[in-house]
Amino acid sequence: MKRTILLLLTLLPLALTAREATVASPSGKLIVTICDDGGSPTYSVVLDGLQMLRPSALGFKADFGDFSRGLKMSERVVTSRIDKTYEMRQVKQSHMHYVANQCIVEFENAQKQKMSIVFRVSDNDIAFRYLVPRQKDDNPKCAVIESEATSFLLPEGTTTFVCPQIVPMRGWERTKPSYEEEYEADAAMDVRSKFGQGYTFPCLFRIPESTIGNASKNSGWVLISETGVSSLYCGSHLSDYRQGRGYTVAYPQQGENNGFGSATASIALPGETPWRTITVGCSLKPIVETTIAYDVVDQLYEPTEQYRGGRYTWSWLIWQDNSINYDDQVKFIDLASAMGYEFCLVDNWWDKQIGRDRIAELSKYAQKKGVSLMLWYNSNGHWNDAPQTPRDCMETAMARDREMAWLKSIGVKGIKVDFFAGDKQETMKLYEDILYDANRYGIQCVFHGCTIPRGWERMYPNYVASEAVLASENVFFSEHAAIQEPFELTLHPFCRNAVGTIDWGGIIMNRHLSPDNKSRHRRKTTNVFEMATAFTNQTAVQCVAMQPNNLQELSTVELDFLKLIPTTWDETRFVDGYPGRYVVIARRHGDHWYVAGLNATKETLKLTIDVADFNVKTLLTDATDRKTKNVYTLQSDVKADKKGKVKVEILPNGGVILY
């Protein structure tokens, strides 16, 4: 019988002063080695013999001591096994089972001050964080963490799939950073970031092929992010690449939040930093399917009601500000009702252009149609110049309490809060305060103009999703974004959406980006591509950006399918793909599987998909009319061979759905 190594842990005299600890995953294939050679602690990562991270720095600097150099590893190493199950309602999987090996390594600096690092290693995921105790005489009892030495040194030749961090207080109405910059795919590590401020989490890397002995190893994949950030810490990102050091954890820029507040983190002692997470794989499957963002955090409060997922209509995407009036919103409520959708989002200026009394009437009308309203808010305050109202409703506890009570009284079920200010601890506290106060009144929250979620789906039960991406509104604003849409949406399942739910903001069914569906620029994707994004983009409250005219213009096949799409998932499986080129993902809702694919390349993609486990019967593909050359949606039966494999063709900027 093969014996599984649960934990390999050694303390070895590498030199007169060096010690080393090694922790392996439950399978034994993923190994993390921690070392204090030269007084500067490092860790390295090997997966199945392939070097994923070269020795990379550990440590931090606090206001009371330096824990980045002159450190000595203690002989005392605490080891344990983590084995837990939990349920979630709004992410890529409903039943979670997390199994990992853990070790806690203690370090001491030259001043005899101590800190520890806890590593959790599962079969494809690593999470680690710093534990900071009180020191001599039970002091200090609080600390400022000024910077981290934490780095990620990837092998030479690694390529990147990353999004640049922008300089704050720039762009439209000084609303940057809004986390809407453009990704680059397969770029070199040593190229300086566009704005010289490093890169926004998450960051995806492709490790080059290597040869170990006489065996050729396939390339590997590494996804780096963080989780567990609450009001008790700031958010972070990665620095620019430095030769020999790699990327380091970088704290917010001082200019964020209009310069107010600290760019460092203040913690009570004993305390801890957030988890830094690393997902590794010899294929992209572990990257897409990872749940590490939720595995190492806990729910912070109980939900006040059973929150539900669903679909929402949204006039603003194409009809814009002028549509925020009572009559036009009735049209989109009626559209939601006709499609069986649960929500309708009323966007900015509703307090001015509709008024609070009539919004209450509108909510009552929606409820009679089986639809609940969601309302947009400006996060407001002193951190940018965004003029949209309602303002001054989310910044203070008193204002929030009044607003949430009113929302509950008129039956509103969700809010979309926009225009946040960066990653400072003050801003993290604002997210948490909004979520906590909204939960007291049974209200779900979507954030826009915001940073990525960091385990928030698990931590805050009424949290839904964040934008934190160059989203669908940009497809309306510019033809360039419309051209880029296929690239973006075949990239995000491997990075942005892999670590957190994404409110990309719309399955766009108008051919033209205009209310009349005839003027302005055209959408560059097919209808099947757009419908497939309901499955490749993961969020529990999904925007279906249909327009009232679509009820007459779309085919019966398309309308029937758009009515049945679910938004919550019991299981997710990666099927095939490459970031920025194409993706095929399978998701299960109850007993029903949906397999969806997108093609961002300029050529027709021919794939063979194994559907033996999915029990799919119907196929939606793009077809081209021979006479008009127009592309339409074709429905047919799934024809699998004896091995359960189906051959499909996906047009350029097209899609495929099997269900």
Beta strands, then each sheet from edge to edge (+ up, - down):
strand 1: 20-24
strand 2: 30-35
strand 3: 42-47
strand 4: 50-57
strand 5: 60-62
strand 6: 65-66
strand 7: 72-87
strand 8: 95-108
strand 9: 114-121
strand 10: 125-132
strand 11: 142-148
strand 12: 151-152
strand 13: 159-164
strand 14: 184-188
strand 15: 199-207
strand 16: 210-212
strand 17: 215-217
strand 18: 220-227
strand 19: 237-238
strand 20: 247-250
strand 21: 265-268
strand 22: 271-272
strand 23: 275-281
strand 24: 310-314
strand 25: 343-346
strand 26: 372-378
strand 27: 414-418
strand 28: 444-447
strand 29: 463-466
strand 30: 541-543
strand 31: 571-578
strand 32: 582-589
strand 33: 592-599
strand 34: 605-610
strand 35: 618-624
strand 36: 631-637
strand 37: 645-650
strand 38: 655-658
sheet 1: 1+ 2- 3+ 4-
sheet 2: 6+ 5- 11+ 21-
sheet 3: 7+ 8- 9+ 10- 22+
sheet 4: 7+ 8- 9+ 10- 23+ 18- 15+ 13- 14+
sheet 5: 12+ 20- 19+
sheet 6: 16+ 17-
sheet 7: 29+ 28+ 27+ 26+ 25+ 24+ 30+
sheet 8: 31+ 32- 33+ 38- 35+ 36-
sheet 9: 34+ 37-
end
